[in-house]
Amino acid sequence: MESKKKFSLFSAVLSVICVVFVAEAAAPVAAIGNSQFFWWLFLLLTFLLPYGLISSELGTAYIGDGGIYDWVTKAFGHRWGSRVSWYYWINFPLWLASLAVMTPELLTTITGIQFSLWSSIIIELIFIWLIIWISFYPVSDSIWILNGAAVIKMILALLVGGLGLYVAFTKGMANEITPSSLLPNFDLDSLSYISVIIFNLLGFEVICTFAGDMENPKKQIPQSIIVAGLVIAAIYIFSAFGIGVAIPVDKISTSSGMMDSFKLLAGTSTGWFIIAMAFLFLLTLFGNMISWSLGINNTASYAAENGDMPKFFARRSKDKNMPIGSAIANGLVASLVVVIAPLLPNQDLFWAFFSLNLVMFLLSYVPVFPAFYRLRKIDPDTTRPFKVSGNTGFLKVLVVLPMVLIIISLIFTALPLAFDAETLAAKLPVTIGSLIFIGIGELIIIVKKIKD
């Protein structure tokens, strides 16, 4: 007798929320100001909708360990597959470093102890290698970790949003909402944060790996992507609203915005409530890294096994078959980044590293959209349990629109579009870092003699 499928629509939606929702991304989005609400609505329609449809078709047609690497390799060959797997992997240690530099400040809030530069670096290295050690074990893919982290993230987001509403009704708002303030703001600073919204809407294709356990994947996958996207957008908007109520836009810190909001909303920077919020926020940082580590490392290992990444990435533990080569490489890169961090001209280190993480992560998705269109042309006979309907013109719009939005957001995030000292100090490390990592990806192709 066939066992009952274990993934209902509710479970599928919850799993997507567990993996995709990132609590620390609320502050950079809040830094856009009230126009963030326009950008959320605009990107839900122009990015999430086509991306969700495309991911649903590709994910149900090509189920395997490689994910977006597989899709792009099948469409454009191993060189593009190598690029995608490299960009997708390198974003993780950069993201890990961006969260590591937040840890000393959170521990200061929890303990009251001020840490020196070297003490902070040691704490950051401990955070990094604790994540790496946990990722050696299958527990990093346990559903209780995903669910626990998701619950904590949502509690924090709902608390800061709820406190914001309370302040709005009792004391007034730090940033007044007017019809004109809701219109899109096209200044360079605001536009650079729009990439964070797109980042917050990426990763939904992970639900496709659950297709074999679903009662009706043809319906449940697209439903779960759209429903979870709307739920996550609502939570982000609610939490960003709370931050916007508490702090004037020009004073929002991209690294400590959520904790700053709790302190201002509570009227104190100490006490059990602030300590509890800092502790829970610290747990979400672990949850983010643990929940993403297995997918990232498996993709890199899978690409290495296919000759498209360095051999070291293919190393797996003999007893548990875990991708330890990729995990160790994560730790080495993240450690190097936090050690050289004090030398950077831009000391908003979270945003500097997070921006670089954004650039590489978004780059890995650019070829996914044309890969969808090409696979329709060169591989029409593959069974597609979910197939996007529409004529050729509609499919082209579905491909071009999100790809263009990613490219535009990359330009505003990675390139210094103004040449004053402050902009150059903030942007040049991201520009140079992006070029270096892109160059390393091309070097891998040359050294390994990867051919299409």
Secondary structure by P-SEA (a helix, b strand, c coil): ccccccccaaaaaaaaaaccccccaaaaaaaaccaaaaaaaaaaaacaaaaaaaaaaaaaacccccaaaaaaaacccaaaaaaaaaaaaaaaaaaaaaaaaacaaaaaaaccccccaaaaaaaaaaaaaaaaaaacccccccaaaaaaaaaaaaaaaaaaaaaaaaaaaccccccccccccccccccaaaaaaaaaaaaaaccccccccccccccccccaaaaaaaaaaaaaaaaaaaaaaaaaacccccccccccaaaaaaaaaacccccaaaaaaaaaaaaaaaaaaaaaaaaaaaaaaaaaaaccccccccbbbcccccaaaaaaaaaaaaaaaaaacccccccaaaaaaaaaaaaaaaaaacaaaaaaaaaaaccccccccccccccaaaaaaacaaaaaaaaaaaaaccccccccaaaaaacaaaaaaaaaaaaaaaaaaaaacccc
